[in-house]
Amino acid sequence: MSLSILYLHQHYSAPFGAAPQRSHTMAEALAARGHAVTVACGRYDGGATGLGGAFVDGARVGRVGRHRVIEFDIPYANAMPLPRRALAFLRFARRTAGLAAASGFDLVIASSTPLTVALPALAARTRRGTPFLFEIRDPWPELPRALGGVPRPVLAAMDLLADAACRRAARIVALSDGMAATAIARGAEPARVHVVPNGCDLGTFGPHVGPWRPPSAMPWECLAIYAGTHGRANGLGTLLDAAALLRARGERRVRILLAGDGAEKPALMARAQAEGLGNVTFLDPLPRPMLGALLSAGQVVLHLLADHPAFAEWTSPNKLMDGLAAGRPVVTNQPGRAARIVQDGPSGIAVPPGEAGALADALQRLAADPALRLRMGEAARRQAVAAWDQRLLADRFCDVAERAAAEAAPHRAPALSGGQGARAR
């Protein structure tokens, strides 16, 4: 049975953007099964929908691959101050609430974060009985509460919204076992909770990809690459501490590359300049194909987060998956899930969080031992192919979505016609 599916993901990006493309991959997989899929998103800095032309009434519409995209003129960037980010979340929820509730979709997929994406899904369920799949990419408000800095009234409101989403969703897809546990703790029936982690893009990353090195990278340097958000949660100050230690040791074989953007990037760049860290290079966010070329030219991929116990089981990092797919050893500073993955290869080195000395030691060890890098890189690619192929994980996601719609169908109110032709309200 062909379904009309609305996929809500404010931070959607097609493959030529710099942001991760999980929602694009899942939308394409659903469309390949014959479903009519509409993705609704905002203007995410670093993302790229591929749609051209002017916004009309605050939106533009077009096809990207097999699915349809409605892009709302609601800008968002990780570097925005918290009040502006919160306003962007609420604006997106408001614009998509009418679309979700009035357009006759058979299923709504609400992909969090932001958590506010659950609001239009809940509205559609209330008004039309439309079932929704709640996708937990980051557990909110668990992570904001653990990191601190969010006012208590805001956390209380997020608690209520997360409880409602977990209890009323037809199905929940979590990206890790730890995230799944948070959903169950909020009242979700365990049988409705499924784990579909981030996977490896074996086409964009791998030994078949031609290498690209930035001009600042000398041919003899071992490139250790961090690609992602430069935010408080990423703990990149520790990486600069490691760079300073390597410089103090006289280690000239390692160059640390940081590609991306975020609220902490200006301060990190200012610190690197003030301390004369000539072994550190900052790059703008890179489109995914160019990132694939950079990892192909590099020797080590970095997966780093701040020193906080909550991250051990509550993350499903794209950085780790990209490193495995590229066939490069991964250095992670996270215990728990990430450490288990690299130790299983062994496809990298796990160091304690927040310990710059251990991070510097790992980079120095890999720089000095090309044979070790080769063995770990080959093990990484084997892991990527055998266990983390995103096409196989997309099939699991599609199975869950189809079951969510099928089980709810007998209990739904009659749908309006024109789900795919509905206007972007």
C-alpha positions in Angstrom: 0.0 0.0 0.0 1.4 3.4 -1.0 1.4 5.9 1.8 1.4 9.7 1.9 4.1 10.6 4.4 5.1 14.0 5.8 8.7 14.0 7.2 9.4 16.9 9.5 13.0 17.7 10.0 14.0 21.4 10.5 17.7 20.7 9.7 17.2 18.7 6.5 20.0 18.7 3.9 20.5 17.0 0.6 23.8 15.3 -0.2 25.5 18.4 -1.6 25.2 20.2 1.8 27.6 20.2 4.7 25.1 18.8 7.2 24.4 15.1 7.8 21.8 13.7 5.4 20.0 11.0 7.4 16.5 12.4 6.7 17.3 12.6 3.0 18.5 9.0 3.0 15.4 7.9 4.8 13.0 9.9 2.6 14.6 8.5 -0.5 14.3 4.9 0.9 10.6 5.4 1.7 10.0 6.9 -1.8 11.9 4.0 -3.4 9.2 1.7 -1.8 6.5 3.6 -3.7 5.5 6.0 -0.9 4.8 9.7 -1.7 7.1 11.5 0.7 7.1 15.2 1.5 10.0 16.6 3.6 9.3 19.9 5.4 12.4 21.8 6.6 13.8 25.2 7.4 16.9 27.0 6.1 19.7 25.3 8.0 23.1 26.9 7.9 25.4 24.3 6.4 22.5 22.4 4.9 21.4 22.6 1.3 18.1 21.5 -0.1 19.0 22.2 -3.7 15.8 24.1 -4.3 16.2 27.4 -6.3 14.0 30.4 -6.9 12.5 32.9 -4.6 10.4 32.1 -1.5 6.7 32.7 -2.0 4.6 33.3 1.1 7.7 32.2 3.1 8.2 28.9 1.4 9.5 27.2 -1.8 8.6 23.8 -3.0 10.3 21.3 -5.4 11.5 17.8 -5.9 14.8 16.5 -4.6 15.5 13.0 -5.9 12.4 10.9 -5.5 10.7 13.0 -2.8 9.2 16.5 -2.5 10.6 19.2 -0.3 8.9 22.2 1.3 11.6 24.6 2.5 10.4 27.4 4.8 12.2 30.7 5.0 13.2 30.2 8.6 16.9 30.5 9.1 18.8 28.6 11.7 22.5 28.3 12.6 24.3 26.6 15.5 26.1 29.9 16.2 22.8 31.7 16.9 22.2 32.9 20.5 19.8 30.7 22.4 16.8 33.0 22.2 17.0 33.3 18.4 17.4 29.5 18.1 14.3 29.0 20.3 12.3 31.4 18.2 13.3 29.6 15.0 12.2 26.3 16.5 8.8 27.7 17.4 8.3 29.4 14.0 9.0 26.1 12.3 6.5 24.2 14.6 3.9 26.9 13.8 4.4 26.7 10.0 4.2 23.0 9.9 1.3 22.4 12.3 -1.3 23.3 9.8 0.5 21.4 7.1 0.6 18.2 9.2 -3.0 18.4 10.5 -4.8 19.5 7.3 -3.2 17.8 4.4 -4.4 14.2 4.6 -1.1 12.5 5.2 -1.2 8.8 6.3 1.9 9.2 8.6 3.9 12.1 10.0 7.6 11.5 10.9 8.8 14.0 13.5 12.6 14.1 13.8 14.0 15.7 16.9 16.0 17.7 17.6 14.5 20.2 18.0 12.0 18.7 20.3 9.4 21.3 19.2 9.0 19.2 16.0 6.7 17.0 18.1 4.1 19.9 18.3 2.8 19.6 14.7 2.9 15.8 14.9 0.8 15.9 18.1 -1.6 18.4 16.5 -2.1 16.1 13.5 -2.8 13.2 15.8 -5.4 15.2 17.8 -7.2 16.8 14.9 -7.2 14.0 12.3 -5.9 10.9 14.1 -2.8 10.9 12.0 -0.3 8.5 13.4 3.3 9.7 13.9 6.7 8.2 14.2 8.9 10.1 16.7 12.6 10.0 15.7 15.0 10.8 18.6 18.3 12.0 17.2 19.3 13.6 20.5 17.4 13.1 23.8 15.8 16.4 24.8 15.5 17.6 27.5 17.9 15.1 29.0 20.9 16.5 27.2 20.2 20.2 27.8 19.5 19.4 31.5 22.8 17.5 31.7 24.8 20.3 30.1 23.1 23.0 32.2 22.3 26.6 31.3 18.6 26.1 30.4 16.0 27.8 32.7 13.9 25.4 34.8 10.6 26.5 33.3 11.9 25.7 29.8 13.1 22.3 31.0 9.7 21.6 32.6 7.9 22.5 29.4 10.2 20.3 27.4 9.5 17.4 29.9 5.8 17.7 29.2 6.3 17.7 25.5 8.7 14.8 25.5 6.4 12.8 27.6 3.5 13.4 25.3 5.5 12.6 22.2 6.9 9.3 23.7 3.5 8.2 25.0 1.4 9.1 21.9 3.7 8.2 19.0 2.7 5.1 17.1 6.4 4.2 16.8 9.6 5.6 18.1 13.0 5.3 16.4 16.0 6.1 18.6 19.5 6.4 17.3 21.0 4.4 20.3 20.0 2.1 23.0 20.6 4.9 25.5 18.1 7.1 23.7 15.6 4.3 23.5 15.9 3.9 27.3 14.9 7.6 27.7 11.8 7.1 25.6 10.7 4.1 27.7 11.4 6.0 30.9 8.9 8.6 29.6 6.1 6.1 29.2 6.7 4.6 25.7 5.7 1.0 25.4 9.0 -1.0 24.8 7.5 -2.9 21.9 6.9 0.5 20.1 10.6 1.6 20.5 13.1 0.6 17.8 16.8 1.5 17.5 18.0 2.5 14.1 21.4 4.2 14.5 23.3 6.4 12.1 25.1 4.5 9.5 27.9 4.7 7.0 27.6 6.3 3.6 29.8 3.9 1.7 29.6 6.0 -1.5 30.6 9.4 -0.3 33.3 8.0 2.0 35.8 5.3 1.2 39.1 4.3 -0.5 37.6 4.9 -3.9 37.2 8.7 -3.2 39.9 11.0 -4.7 41.9 12.9 -2.0 41.9 16.6 -1.3 44.2 18.4 1.1 43.9 22.1 2.0 46.9 24.3 1.0 47.9 24.6 4.7 48.6 20.8 5.0 52.1 19.8 4.1 52.6 16.5 2.2 54.5 14.9 5.2 51.9 15.8 7.8 49.5 13.4 9.4 46.1 15.0 9.2 43.8 14.5 12.2 40.4 15.7 11.1 37.5 17.0 13.2 34.4 17.8 11.1 31.3 19.0 12.8 29.8 21.5 15.2 32.1 23.8 17.2 29.8 24.1 20.2 29.9 23.9 24.0 28.9 20.2 23.8 31.9 19.3 21.6 34.6 20.2 24.1 37.1 21.3 21.5 39.1 23.2 24.0 40.6 19.9 24.9 41.7 19.4 21.3 43.6 22.8 21.4 45.1 21.7 24.7 46.4 18.6 22.9 47.7 20.7 20.0 49.7 22.8 22.5 51.1 19.7 24.1 52.2 18.3 20.7 53.9 21.6 19.9 55.7 21.6 23.3 56.9 18.1 22.6 58.4 19.2 19.3 56.0 16.9 17.4 55.8 18.3 13.8 54.2 15.3 12.1 50.6 16.1 13.2 48.3 18.8 11.8 44.8 19.2 13.4 42.1 20.3 11.0 38.8 21.5 12.3 36.0 21.9 9.7 32.6 23.3 10.6 31.0 26.1 12.5 29.3 26.8 15.8 29.0 29.3 18.7 32.5 28.4 20.0 34.4 28.7 16.8 35.4 32.4 17.1 36.8 31.8 20.6 38.7 28.7 19.5 40.2 30.5 16.5 41.2 33.5 18.7 42.8 31.1 21.2 44.8 29.2 18.5 46.1 32.5 17.1 46.9 34.0 20.5 48.9 30.8 21.5 50.6 30.5 18.2 49.2 27.0 17.5 50.6 26.7 14.0 49.7 23.0 13.9 45.9 23.8 13.9 43.9 24.8 10.8 40.3 25.9 10.8 38.1 25.3 7.7 34.6 26.4 6.8 31.9 23.7 6.7 32.5 21.4 3.8 29.9 19.9 1.4 29.7 16.2 2.0 31.5 15.2 -1.2 34.4 17.5 -0.3 34.5 16.2 3.2 34.7 12.7 1.7 37.8 13.8 -0.3 39.3 15.4 2.8 38.9 12.2 4.9 40.4 10.3 2.0 43.5 12.5 2.1 43.7 12.5 5.9 45.1 9.9 8.3 43.0 10.1 11.4 39.3 11.1 12.1 38.4 12.7 15.5 35.2 12.0 17.4 35.2 14.4 20.3 32.6 15.6 22.9 32.7 17.4 26.2 33.6 15.5 29.3 30.1 14.5 30.4 28.8 11.1 31.4 25.5 11.7 29.5 27.3 11.4 26.2 28.4 7.9 26.7 25.2 6.2 25.6 23.1 9.1 24.4 24.9 9.8 21.1 25.0 8.2 17.6 27.8 10.3 16.0 28.0 10.8 12.3 31.7 11.7 12.7 32.5 8.1 13.9 30.5 6.6 11.0 32.1 8.8 8.4 35.6 7.8 9.7 34.7 4.1 9.5 33.3 4.5 6.0 36.4 6.4 4.9 38.6 3.6 6.2 40.5 5.8 8.6 41.4 5.1 12.3 39.1 7.0 14.6 40.3 8.6 17.9 37.3 9.0 20.2 37.3 10.5 23.7 33.9 9.0 24.6 33.5 5.9 26.8 30.5 3.7 26.2 29.1 3.1 22.7 31.7 4.9 20.7 34.6 3.3 22.6 33.0 -0.2 22.1 32.8 0.4 18.3 36.4 1.4 17.8 37.6 -1.4 20.2 35.7 -4.0 18.3 37.7 -3.4 15.1 40.0 -2.5 16.5 39.5 0.5 14.3 40.8 3.3 16.4 41.8 4.5 19.9 39.5 5.4 22.7 40.9 7.9 25.2 39.3 9.3 28.4 37.2 12.4 28.0 38.7 15.7 28.8 42.3 14.4 29.0 44.4 16.4 26.5 47.5 14.3 27.3 45.9 11.1 26.4 44.5 12.6 23.2 48.0 14.0 22.3 49.5 10.6 23.0 47.0 8.8 20.6 47.7 11.3 17.8 51.5 11.0 18.3 51.3 7.2 18.3 49.3 7.1 15.0 51.5 9.6 13.4 54.6 7.5 14.2 53.1 4.2 13.0 51.8 4.1 9.4 51.4 0.3 9.6 49.1 0.7 12.6 47.1 3.3 10.8 46.7 0.9 7.8 45.5 -2.0 10.0 43.0 0.1 11.9 41.8 1.8 8.7 41.2 -1.5 7.0 39.3 -2.8 10.1 37.2 0.4 10.0 36.1 -0.1 6.5 35.3 -3.7 7.2 33.1 -2.6 10.1 31.4 0.0 7.9 30.5 -2.5 5.2 29.5 -5.4 7.5 27.6 -3.6 10.2 26.8 0.0 9.4 25.8 0.3 5.8 23.2 3.1 5.9 21.1 1.4 3.1 20.4 -1.6 5.3 19.6 0.7 8.3 17.2 2.7 6.0 15.4 -0.5 5.2 14.8 -1.1 8.9 13.6 2.5 9.3 11.1 2.0 6.4 9.8 -1.2 8.0 9.1 0.6 11.2 7.4 3.5 9.5 5.1 1.2 7.4 4.1 -0.7 10.5 3.3 2.5 12.3 0.9 3.6 9.5 -0.6 0.1 9.0 -1.6 -0.4 12.6 -3.2 3.0 12.9 -5.1 2.8 9.6 -8.3 1.1 10.9 -8.7 3.7 13.6 -8.2 6.8 11.6 -10.7 9.4 10.5 -11.1 9.6 6.7 -8.2 11.5 5.2 -8.6 14.6 3.1 -7.5 14.2 -0.5 -4.5 16.0 -2.0 -1.8 15.1 0.6 0.9 15.7 -1.9 -0.7 18.6 -3.6 -1.4 20.5 -0.4 -0.1 24.0 -0.1 2.7 24.9 2.2 0.6 26.9 4.7 
